[in-house]
Every structure is written in C-alpha cells, then in structure tokens.
Amino acid sequence: MTTDKVYQSISDFGEELASLRDDVAKLTSSITDLVRNQASSAATTVADSVDQARQKVSDTASDAQYRVKSAASEIEASIERNPLSAVMIALVAGLLVGLFTRTAR
C-alpha cells in the first residue's frame, strides 16, 4: 500500500468519523426533543386531571352543603309547625342518649 493510499484512507476515516459525530449529535437532539415533548404532554395531562378532580370535589362539596342547608330548613319548618312533637322527640332522644352513655355500677 502506498503512502498516498494510507493518507487517503486516514482522510476518509476522519470524514466518516466527523459524519458519524454529526449523526450522533442530531440523534441526541431528536431524542432530547422527543423526551421534552413527551414530558410536556404528560404534565398537561396530569394538570388537566387534577383540574377535573378539583372541580368534581368542589361540585360535590357544594351539593352536600346545599343538601345540609335544605335539610336544616326542613327541620326548622317542621319544628315551627309541630313544636310539641319536636319537644317530645328531643326528650326521647335525650333519654336514649342518657341510657346508652351511663355506666353500669
């Protein structure tokens, strides 16, 4: 093999190596972009899910609050219509609580 061919082979090898380095750099950049896009997409999906869950909890809490207020209003109206019955129910409830909570001697 002549010296010129050796130098040509070394030059070709250097060009191939440079080309390979460029390809690896492009591949690294592509993978980085892909991972970044996937992470962004996942973060958006998680944020949307959290927002939906937060809204559902808020709606459920509002509904429960409305039901409690409605039940309290109904109880007040019932007490105003039948005050004697309300007193009797309270008396029986108090007696039952007293019986269940007293200690045996």
N, CA and C of each residue as an Amber inpcrd file, in Angstrom:
protein
   315
   0.8530000  -1.1690000   0.0000000   0.0000000   0.0000000   0.0000000
   0.9040000   1.2390000   0.0000000   0.5600000   2.1590000  -0.7960000
   1.3860000   3.3540000  -0.8950000   1.0010000   4.3650000   0.1610000
   1.8730000   5.2950000   0.3570000   1.6630000   6.3220000   1.3740000
   0.4470000   7.1770000   1.0430000   0.2470000   7.4530000  -0.2260000
  -0.9050000   8.2590000  -0.6310000  -2.2140000   7.5580000  -0.2820000
  -2.2300000   6.2480000  -0.5100000  -3.4450000   5.4940000  -0.1880000
  -3.6880000   5.4720000   1.3170000  -2.6440000   5.3710000   2.1030000
  -2.7760000   5.3880000   3.5610000  -3.3260000   6.7340000   4.0130000
  -2.7380000   7.8180000   3.4510000  -3.2340000   9.1450000   3.8250000
  -4.6850000   9.3420000   3.3800000  -5.0120000   8.8010000   2.2150000
  -6.3870000   8.8950000   1.7240000  -7.3290000   8.1040000   2.6280000
  -6.9080000   6.9290000   3.0630000  -7.7270000   6.1140000   3.9550000
  -7.9160000   6.8260000   5.2960000  -6.8660000   7.4330000   5.8020000
  -6.9630000   8.1710000   7.0680000  -7.8950000   9.3600000   6.9000000
  -7.8000000  10.0400000   5.7700000  -8.6710000  11.1770000   5.4930000
 -10.1280000  10.7370000   5.3860000 -10.3520000   9.6350000   4.6910000
 -11.7120000   9.0940000   4.5710000 -12.2500000   8.6900000   5.9390000
 -11.3970000   8.0660000   6.7320000 -11.8060000   7.6600000   8.0830000
 -12.1800000   8.8920000   8.9100000 -11.3920000   9.9500000   8.7960000
 -11.6840000  11.1860000   9.5200000 -13.0080000  11.7880000   9.0900000
 -13.2940000  11.7560000   7.7950000 -14.5630000  12.2780000   7.2880000
 -15.7350000  11.4250000   7.7790000 -15.5580000  10.1230000   7.7390000
 -16.6010000   9.2170000   8.2300000 -16.8620000   9.4410000   9.7210000
 -15.7790000   9.6210000  10.4730000 -15.9050000   9.8620000  11.9140000
 -16.6260000  11.1840000  12.1740000 -16.3000000  12.2150000  11.4120000
 -16.9730000  13.5050000  11.5560000 -18.4470000  13.3770000  11.2180000
 -18.7370000  12.6340000  10.1490000 -20.1240000  12.4060000   9.7550000
 -20.8820000  11.6410000  10.8460000 -20.2160000  10.6410000  11.4090000
 -20.8140000   9.8630000  12.4930000 -21.0950000  10.7430000  13.7110000
 -20.1560000  11.6390000  14.0390000 -20.3520000  12.5640000  15.1640000
 -21.5630000  13.4550000  14.9130000 -21.7030000  13.9520000  13.6860000
 -22.8620000  14.7890000  13.3440000 -24.1620000  14.0110000  13.4860000
 -24.1510000  12.7630000  13.0020000 -25.3460000  11.9240000  13.1170000
 -25.7120000  11.6740000  14.5760000 -24.7110000  11.4010000  15.4080000
 -24.9580000  11.1730000  16.8410000 -25.5000000  12.4460000  17.4900000
 -24.9640000  13.6010000  17.1100000 -25.4390000  14.8750000  17.6580000
 -26.8910000  15.1200000  17.2540000 -27.2280000  14.8390000  15.9860000
 -28.6080000  15.0060000  15.5180000 -29.5430000  14.0430000  16.2360000
 -29.1070000  12.8110000  16.4140000 -29.9040000  11.8140000  17.1150000
 -30.1390000  12.2330000  18.5710000 -29.0920000  12.7150000  19.2130000
 -29.2190000  13.1790000  20.5930000 -30.2110000  14.3280000  20.6820000
 -30.1230000  15.2540000  19.7520000 -31.0440000  16.3850000  19.7240000
 -32.4840000  15.9220000  19.5120000 -32.6710000  14.9720000  18.5890000
 -34.0110000  14.4430000  18.3300000 -34.5820000  13.7480000  19.5490000
 -33.7800000  12.9530000  20.2210000 -34.2420000  12.2440000  21.4160000
 -34.5780000  13.2380000  22.5280000 -33.7370000  14.2590000  22.6680000
 -33.9970000  15.2830000  23.6860000 -35.3160000  15.9850000  23.4120000
 -35.5560000  16.3490000  22.1620000 -36.8170000  16.9990000  21.7980000
 -38.0070000  16.0770000  22.0550000 -37.8670000  14.8080000  21.7110000
 -38.9380000  13.8430000  21.9290000 -39.2580000  13.7040000  23.4100000
 -38.2390000  13.5620000  24.2340000 -38.4460000  13.4270000  25.6780000
 -39.0800000  14.6900000  26.2360000 -38.6090000  15.8420000  25.7970000
 -39.1640000  17.1180000  26.2580000 -40.6410000  17.2270000  25.8900000
 -40.9910000  16.8470000  24.6530000 -42.3870000  16.8950000  24.2130000
 -43.2520000  15.9210000  24.9990000 -42.7360000  14.7200000  25.2380000
 -43.4920000  13.7290000  25.9990000 -43.7140000  14.2000000  27.4380000
 -42.6900000  14.7910000  28.0410000 -42.8120000  15.2970000  29.4140000
 -43.8310000  16.4280000  29.4690000 -43.7970000  17.2920000  28.4780000
 -44.7510000  18.3970000  28.4280000 -46.1770000  17.8710000  28.2720000
 -46.3310000  16.8870000  27.4170000 -47.6470000  16.2810000  27.2060000
 -48.1470000  15.6040000  28.4780000 -47.2700000  14.8880000  29.1510000
 -47.6520000  14.2210000  30.4000000 -48.0170000  15.2430000  31.4670000
 -47.2620000  16.3230000  31.5550000 -47.5600000  17.3640000  32.5430000
 -48.9120000  17.9990000  32.2570000 -49.2110000  18.2230000  30.9980000
 -50.5090000  18.7890000  30.6310000 -51.6380000  17.8300000  30.9970000
 -51.4420000  16.5520000  30.7330000 -52.4600000  15.5590000  31.0640000
 -52.6860000  15.4950000  32.5710000 -51.6190000  15.5060000  33.3440000
 -51.7480000  15.4770000  34.8070000 -52.4520000  16.7320000  35.3020000
 -52.0770000  17.8810000  34.7690000 -52.7080000  19.1370000  35.1890000
 -54.2000000  19.1280000  34.8640000 -54.5570000  18.6180000  33.6900000
 -55.9740000  18.5340000  33.3290000 -56.7250000  17.5920000  34.2650000
 -56.1230000  16.4710000  34.6000000 -56.7630000  15.5160000  35.5130000
 -56.9500000  16.1180000  36.9010000 -55.9410000  16.8470000  37.3690000
 -56.0430000  17.4940000  38.6810000 -57.1550000  18.5370000  38.6670000
 -57.2400000  19.3110000  37.5900000 -58.2970000  20.3210000  37.4870000
 -59.6790000  19.6790000  37.4790000 -59.8190000  18.5740000  36.7660000
 -61.1080000  17.8720000  36.7300000 -61.4650000  17.3290000  38.1070000
 -60.4900000  16.7470000  38.7990000 -60.7470000  16.2150000  40.1410000
 -61.1200000  17.3380000  41.1020000 -60.3930000  18.4600000  41.0170000
 -60.6840000  19.6060000  41.8760000 -62.1050000  20.1150000  41.6350000
 -62.5050000  20.1920000  40.3670000 -63.8520000  20.6560000  40.0360000
 -64.9100000  19.6920000  40.5520000 -64.6310000  18.3960000  40.4360000
 -65.5920000  17.3960000  40.9160000 -65.7490000  17.4690000  42.4300000
 -64.6360000  17.6370000  43.1550000 -64.7010000  17.7680000  44.6110000
 -65.4700000  19.0280000  44.9860000 -65.2080000  20.1050000  44.2720000
 -65.9070000  21.3690000  44.5450000 -67.4030000  21.2190000  44.3060000
 -67.7720000  20.5730000  43.2130000 -69.1920000  20.3580000  42.9140000
 -69.8520000  19.4850000  43.9730000 -69.1530000  18.4340000  44.3890000
 -69.7010000  17.5400000  45.4120000 -69.8610000  18.2660000  46.7370000
 -68.8830000  19.0850000  47.1090000 -68.9670000  19.8490000  48.3600000
 -70.1190000  20.8440000  48.3050000 -70.2870000  21.5080000  47.1720000
 -71.3940000  22.4590000  47.0200000 -72.7350000  21.7470000  47.1200000
 -72.8340000  20.5940000  46.4990000 -74.0750000  19.8110000  46.5530000
 -74.3710000  19.3630000  47.9870000 -73.3520000  18.8950000  48.6980000
 -73.5550000  18.4670000  50.0910000 -73.9580000  19.6420000  50.9660000
 -73.3430000  20.7900000  50.7540000 -73.6850000  21.9790000  51.5300000
 -75.1350000  22.3840000  51.2610000 -75.5380000  22.3250000  50.0230000
 -76.9170000  22.6500000  49.6750000 -77.8860000  21.6820000  50.3480000
 -77.5690000  20.3970000  50.3360000 -78.4540000  19.4010000  50.9590000
 -78.5640000  19.5980000  52.4630000 -77.4400000  19.9240000  53.1140000
 -77.4630000  20.1550000  54.5650000 -78.3210000  21.3730000  54.8840000
 -78.1400000  22.4510000  54.1240000 -78.9610000  23.6530000  54.3500000
 -80.4350000  23.3650000  54.1040000 -80.7190000  22.5830000  53.0810000
 -82.0990000  22.2290000  52.7720000 -82.7120000  21.3920000  53.8940000
 -81.9400000  20.4220000  54.3900000 -82.4430000  19.5780000  55.4870000
 -82.6520000  20.4140000  56.7450000 -81.7440000  21.3350000  57.0330000
 -81.8930000  22.1940000  58.2100000 -83.1370000  23.0620000  58.0810000
 -83.3880000  23.5790000  56.9050000 -84.5920000  24.3930000  56.6750000
 -85.8550000  23.5630000  56.8760000 -85.8440000  22.3260000  56.3880000
 -86.9990000  21.4500000  56.5490000 -87.2360000  21.1230000  58.0250000
 -86.1540000  20.8840000  58.7680000 -86.2910000  20.5870000  60.2070000
 -86.8520000  21.8090000  60.9320000 -86.3410000  23.0030000  60.6110000
 -86.8540000  24.2240000  61.2400000 -88.3340000  24.4070000  60.9530000
 -88.7310000  24.1920000  59.7030000 -90.1380000  24.3390000  59.3280000
 -91.0030000  23.3200000  60.0710000 -90.4910000  22.0980000  60.1890000
 -91.2380000  21.0590000  60.9050000 -91.3890000  21.4080000  62.3810000
 -90.3410000  21.9600000  62.9890000 -90.4090000  22.3560000  64.4040000
 -91.4040000  23.4900000  64.5880000 -91.4140000  24.4400000  63.6490000
 -92.3540000  25.5570000  63.7400000 -93.7950000  25.0790000  63.5720000
 -94.0350000  24.0920000  62.7220000 -95.3870000  23.5600000  62.5150000
 -95.8420000  22.7120000  63.7020000 -94.9420000  21.9340000  64.2890000
 -95.2940000  21.0000000  65.3720000 -94.3060000  21.1490000  66.5300000
 -94.4120000  22.2180000  67.3120000 -93.4390000  22.4190000  68.3780000
 -93.5390000  21.3560000  69.4800000 -94.7360000  20.8900000  69.7860000
 -94.9010000  19.8800000  70.8330000 -94.2650000  18.5520000  70.4230000
 -94.4320000  18.1710000  69.1750000 -93.8070000  16.9310000  68.6870000
 -92.2880000  17.0540000  68.7330000 -91.7680000  18.2190000  68.3870000
 -90.3240000  18.4290000  68.3980000 -89.7730000  18.3010000  69.8130000
 -90.5020000  18.8310000  70.7970000 -90.0540000  18.7350000  72.1900000
 -90.0780000  17.2830000  72.6420000 -91.1090000  16.5420000  72.2700000
 -91.2160000  15.1310000  72.6660000 -90.0850000  14.3000000  72.0240000
 -89.7970000  14.5660000  70.7580000 -88.7220000  13.8380000  70.0810000
 -87.3870000  14.1420000  70.7510000 -87.1630000  15.4040000  71.0880000
 -85.9170000  15.7820000  71.7600000 -85.8180000  15.1170000  73.1280000
 -86.9380000  15.0240000  73.8600000 -86.9620000  14.3910000  75.1800000
 -86.6140000  12.9030000  75.0630000 -87.2210000  12.2060000  74.1070000
 -86.9450000  10.7760000  73.9170000 -85.4860000  10.5720000  73.4910000
 -84.9980000  11.4100000  72.5950000 -83.6110000  11.2880000  72.1540000
 -82.6640000  11.5040000  73.3220000 -82.9470000  12.4850000  74.1800000
 -82.1160000  12.7400000  75.3520000 -82.1140000  11.5710000  76.3130000
 -83.2810000  10.9750000  76.5260000 -83.3680000   9.8060000  77.4060000
 -82.5570000   8.6360000  76.8500000 -82.6710000   8.3990000  75.5540000
 -81.9240000   7.2940000  74.9430000 -80.4140000   7.5200000  75.0270000
 -79.9800000   8.7310000  74.7840000 -78.5600000   9.0350000  74.8880000
 -78.0910000   8.8350000  76.3220000 -78.9090000   9.2670000  77.2900000
 -78.5690000   9.0930000  78.6920000 -78.4790000   7.6230000  79.0820000
 -79.4020000   6.8270000  78.5850000 -79.3790000   5.3870000  78.8900000
 -78.1660000   4.6890000  78.2970000 -77.8090000   5.0340000  77.0990000
 -76.6840000   4.3880000  76.4430000 -75.3420000   4.8460000  76.9750000
 -75.2670000   6.0330000  77.5160000 -73.9690000   6.5580000  77.9480000
 -73.7120000   6.3800000  79.4420000 -74.7110000   5.9830000  80.2020000
 -74.4700000   5.8370000  81.6480000 -73.6820000   4.5590000  81.9030000
 -72.8700000   4.6000000  82.9250000 -72.0100000   3.4630000  83.2370000
 -72.7270000   2.5070000  84.1590000 -72.4350000   1.2420000  84.0050000
 -73.0300000   0.2060000  84.8630000 -72.2680000   0.1900000  86.1900000
 -72.9880000   0.0700000  87.3070000 -72.3540000   0.0380000  88.6300000
 -72.4810000  -1.3110000  89.2500000
